[in-house]
């Protein structure tokens, strides 16, 4: 996943102190993989906003598996 330039740039930006990121257009398990990659660079509290409750359980399960 980090081979994708946009993903790598997002993960690097997350590691910078004081940065806020708005990432959109990522679907399915890619969301959890991106969040886990960012968290692995700099573990800290995050706020994750989703479009609705429908995919929330799946996102939580994917994050639990990846983290």
C-alpha positions as CSV (number, residue, x, y, z in Angstrom):
1,X,0.0,0.0,0.0
2,X,2.8,2.4,0.8
3,X,4.0,2.0,-2.8
4,X,1.2,4.3,-3.9
5,X,2.6,7.9,-3.9
6,X,-0.6,9.5,-2.6
7,X,-0.9,6.9,0.3
8,X,2.7,7.3,1.2
9,X,2.4,11.1,1.2
10,X,-0.7,10.9,3.5
11,X,1.1,8.6,5.9
12,X,4.2,10.9,6.0
13,X,1.9,14.0,6.5
14,X,0.2,12.2,9.4
15,X,3.6,11.8,11.1
16,X,4.2,15.5,11.1
17,X,3.3,17.3,14.3
18,X,0.3,19.5,14.3
19,X,-1.0,18.3,10.9
20,X,-4.7,17.6,10.3
21,X,-5.6,15.4,7.3
22,X,-8.7,15.2,5.3
23,X,-8.6,12.0,3.2
24,X,-11.5,11.0,1.0
25,X,-12.2,8.6,-1.9
26,X,-10.8,5.6,0.0
27,X,-13.2,2.7,0.1
28,X,-13.7,-0.6,2.0
29,X,-10.8,-2.2,3.7
30,X,-8.5,0.4,2.2
31,X,-9.8,2.9,4.8
32,X,-8.7,0.7,7.7
33,X,-5.4,-0.1,6.1
34,X,-4.7,3.6,5.6
35,X,-5.6,4.5,9.2
36,X,-3.5,1.6,10.5
37,X,-0.5,2.8,8.4
38,X,-0.9,6.3,9.7
39,X,-1.2,5.1,13.3
40,X,1.9,2.9,12.9
41,X,4.0,6.0,12.0
42,X,2.8,8.1,15.0
43,X,0.4,6.5,17.5
44,X,-2.0,9.1,18.8
45,X,-5.7,9.7,19.2
46,X,-7.6,10.0,16.0
47,X,-11.1,11.1,15.0
48,X,-12.5,9.1,12.1
49,X,-15.6,10.4,10.5
50,X,-17.6,8.0,8.2
51,X,-20.4,8.7,5.8
52,X,-22.8,6.6,7.9
53,X,-23.3,3.8,10.4
54,X,-23.6,1.1,7.7
55,X,-19.8,0.5,7.4
56,X,-18.8,1.4,11.0
57,X,-18.8,-2.2,12.3
58,X,-16.7,-3.4,9.3
59,X,-14.3,-0.5,9.8
60,X,-13.9,-1.3,13.5
61,X,-13.3,-5.0,12.8
62,X,-10.8,-4.2,10.1
63,X,-8.9,-1.8,12.4
64,X,-8.9,-4.4,15.2
65,X,-7.4,-6.9,12.9
66,X,-4.7,-4.5,11.5
67,X,-3.7,-2.9,14.8
